Amino acid sequence: MSKRWYQENRRDPWRREARSKGYRARSAYKLKQIQDKFGIIRKGDSVLDVGCHPGGWTQVAVEEAGENGFVLGVDLLSTSPIDGASIIIGDISENSTLEEISNLLGDRNLNTVISDISPKLTGRYDTDQAISLELSTLVLDKAMMMLTPGGNFVTKIFQGTGIEGLMKAAKQRFSNVQRYAPTASRKSSSETYLICQNKLPRVKKGAQGKTAYQQVQEHLEEIDVLVKNSEMDETPTVKGFRRLKKK
Ligand SMILES: C[S@@+](CC[C@H](N)C(=O)[O-])C[C@H]1O[C@@H](n2cnc3c(N)ncnc32)[C@H](O)[C@@H]1O
């Protein structure tokens, strides 16, 4: 890590505050700010935290959902136990993980899905942004399968290409969709959060029969970021939402 990184971190007030209040990550304050502004978690809610490691958001979700709530965290990495929450290790893109979530939920309705999901960063912004867009879109599709009508969804996104496609897909599924950048995000960060409230009982016309993933892919093709595999004259150079350099 660079000298500058250490200096910025030592001065970071959110990091100090998180440490003094017993939160595992400074990111807890991002969820607190989202909650203060939008009230996405209500007392007694069942909440799924996607990409929960090391557990800062899960800690806040437990406080907000209260003793009658139910909080379940999932991550590829193992997360130390958190009082009042259930935690599983799993990849949210896998059906086996969804089955495990469904078993743990039992007959509870899932009211809120919060997702601070982030890829392991490569340091190449375009690649990281494309992978992050893909992950967030995937989580939106999974949330749609599990959330009760009227439920809320929050996900992290990195500013950049394709965000409009994701916003549009979200607006066809929730009655209120906004972008919000908590002040607890680092000043240098290009992350923002998509706040989706009140899941509609049915997706709007135009999105029916399509996943958000298909819609974002179509959007990327429309703006010429992705080329349809069928239009390629050579080996496909597209992986997920990323365009790969031809060898
Ligand atoms: C920024 S961290 C989350 C921090 C957390 N909100 C907190 O407050 O402690 C992003 C997490 O997303 C997880 N992640 C990435 N891809 C995932 C996937 N496919 N399924 C589950 N978790 C994933 C990473 O392992 C990482 O721990």
Ligand as a Chemical Component Dictionary entry (heavy atoms), coordinates in Angstrom:
data_LIG
# 
_chem_comp.id                   LIG 
_chem_comp.type                 NON-POLYMER 
_chem_comp.pdbx_formal_charge   0 
_chem_comp.three_letter_code    LIG 
# 
loop_
_chem_comp_atom.comp_id 
_chem_comp_atom.atom_id 
_chem_comp_atom.alt_atom_id 
_chem_comp_atom.type_symbol 
_chem_comp_atom.charge 
_chem_comp_atom.model_Cartn_x 
_chem_comp_atom.model_Cartn_y 
_chem_comp_atom.model_Cartn_z 
_chem_comp_atom.pdbx_ordinal 
LIG C1  C1  C 0  -17.243 -4.237  -0.356 1  
LIG S1  S1  S 1  -17.369 -5.885  0.245  2  
LIG C2  C2  C 0  -18.778 -5.790  1.270  3  
LIG C3  C3  C 0  -18.572 -5.043  2.567  4  
LIG C4  C4  C 0  -19.758 -5.211  3.509  5  
LIG N1  N1  N 0  -20.940 -4.542  2.998  6  
LIG C5  C5  C 0  -19.488 -4.678  4.878  7  
LIG O1  O1  O 0  -20.054 -3.642  5.268  8  
LIG O2  O2  O -1 -18.732 -5.306  5.637  9  
LIG C6  C6  C 0  -17.971 -6.739  -1.176 10 
LIG C7  C7  C 0  -18.136 -8.249  -0.979 11 
LIG O3  O3  O 0  -18.815 -8.808  -2.123 12 
LIG C8  C8  C 0  -18.450 -10.197 -2.140 13 
LIG N2  N2  N 0  -18.827 -10.848 -3.403 14 
LIG C9  C9  C 0  -18.325 -10.641 -4.645 15 
LIG N3  N3  N 0  -18.893 -11.464 -5.547 16 
LIG C10 C10 C 0  -19.788 -12.241 -4.863 17 
LIG C11 C11 C 0  -20.681 -13.297 -5.240 18 
LIG N4  N4  N 0  -20.765 -13.717 -6.516 19 
LIG N5  N5  N 0  -21.466 -13.850 -4.297 20 
LIG C12 C12 C 0  -21.381 -13.437 -2.998 21 
LIG N6  N6  N 0  -20.539 -12.440 -2.578 22 
LIG C13 C13 C 0  -19.761 -11.858 -3.488 23 
LIG C14 C14 C 0  -16.927 -10.134 -1.909 24 
LIG O4  O4  O 0  -16.437 -11.385 -1.482 25 
LIG C15 C15 C 0  -16.809 -9.009  -0.870 26 
LIG O5  O5  O 0  -16.657 -9.533  0.431  27 
# 
loop_
_chem_comp_bond.comp_id 
_chem_comp_bond.atom_id_1 
_chem_comp_bond.atom_id_2 
_chem_comp_bond.value_order 
_chem_comp_bond.pdbx_ordinal 
LIG C1  S1  SING 1  
LIG S1  C2  SING 2  
LIG S1  C6  SING 3  
LIG C2  C3  SING 4  
LIG C3  C4  SING 5  
LIG C4  N1  SING 6  
LIG C4  C5  SING 7  
LIG C5  O1  DOUB 8  
LIG C5  O2  SING 9  
LIG C6  C7  SING 10 
LIG C7  O3  SING 11 
LIG C7  C15 SING 12 
LIG O3  C8  SING 13 
LIG C8  N2  SING 14 
LIG C8  C14 SING 15 
LIG N2  C9  SING 16 
LIG N2  C13 SING 17 
LIG C9  N3  DOUB 18 
LIG N3  C10 SING 19 
LIG C10 C11 SING 20 
LIG C10 C13 DOUB 21 
LIG C11 N4  SING 22 
LIG C11 N5  DOUB 23 
LIG N5  C12 SING 24 
LIG C12 N6  DOUB 25 
LIG N6  C13 SING 26 
LIG C14 O4  SING 27 
LIG C14 C15 SING 28 
LIG C15 O5  SING 29 
# 
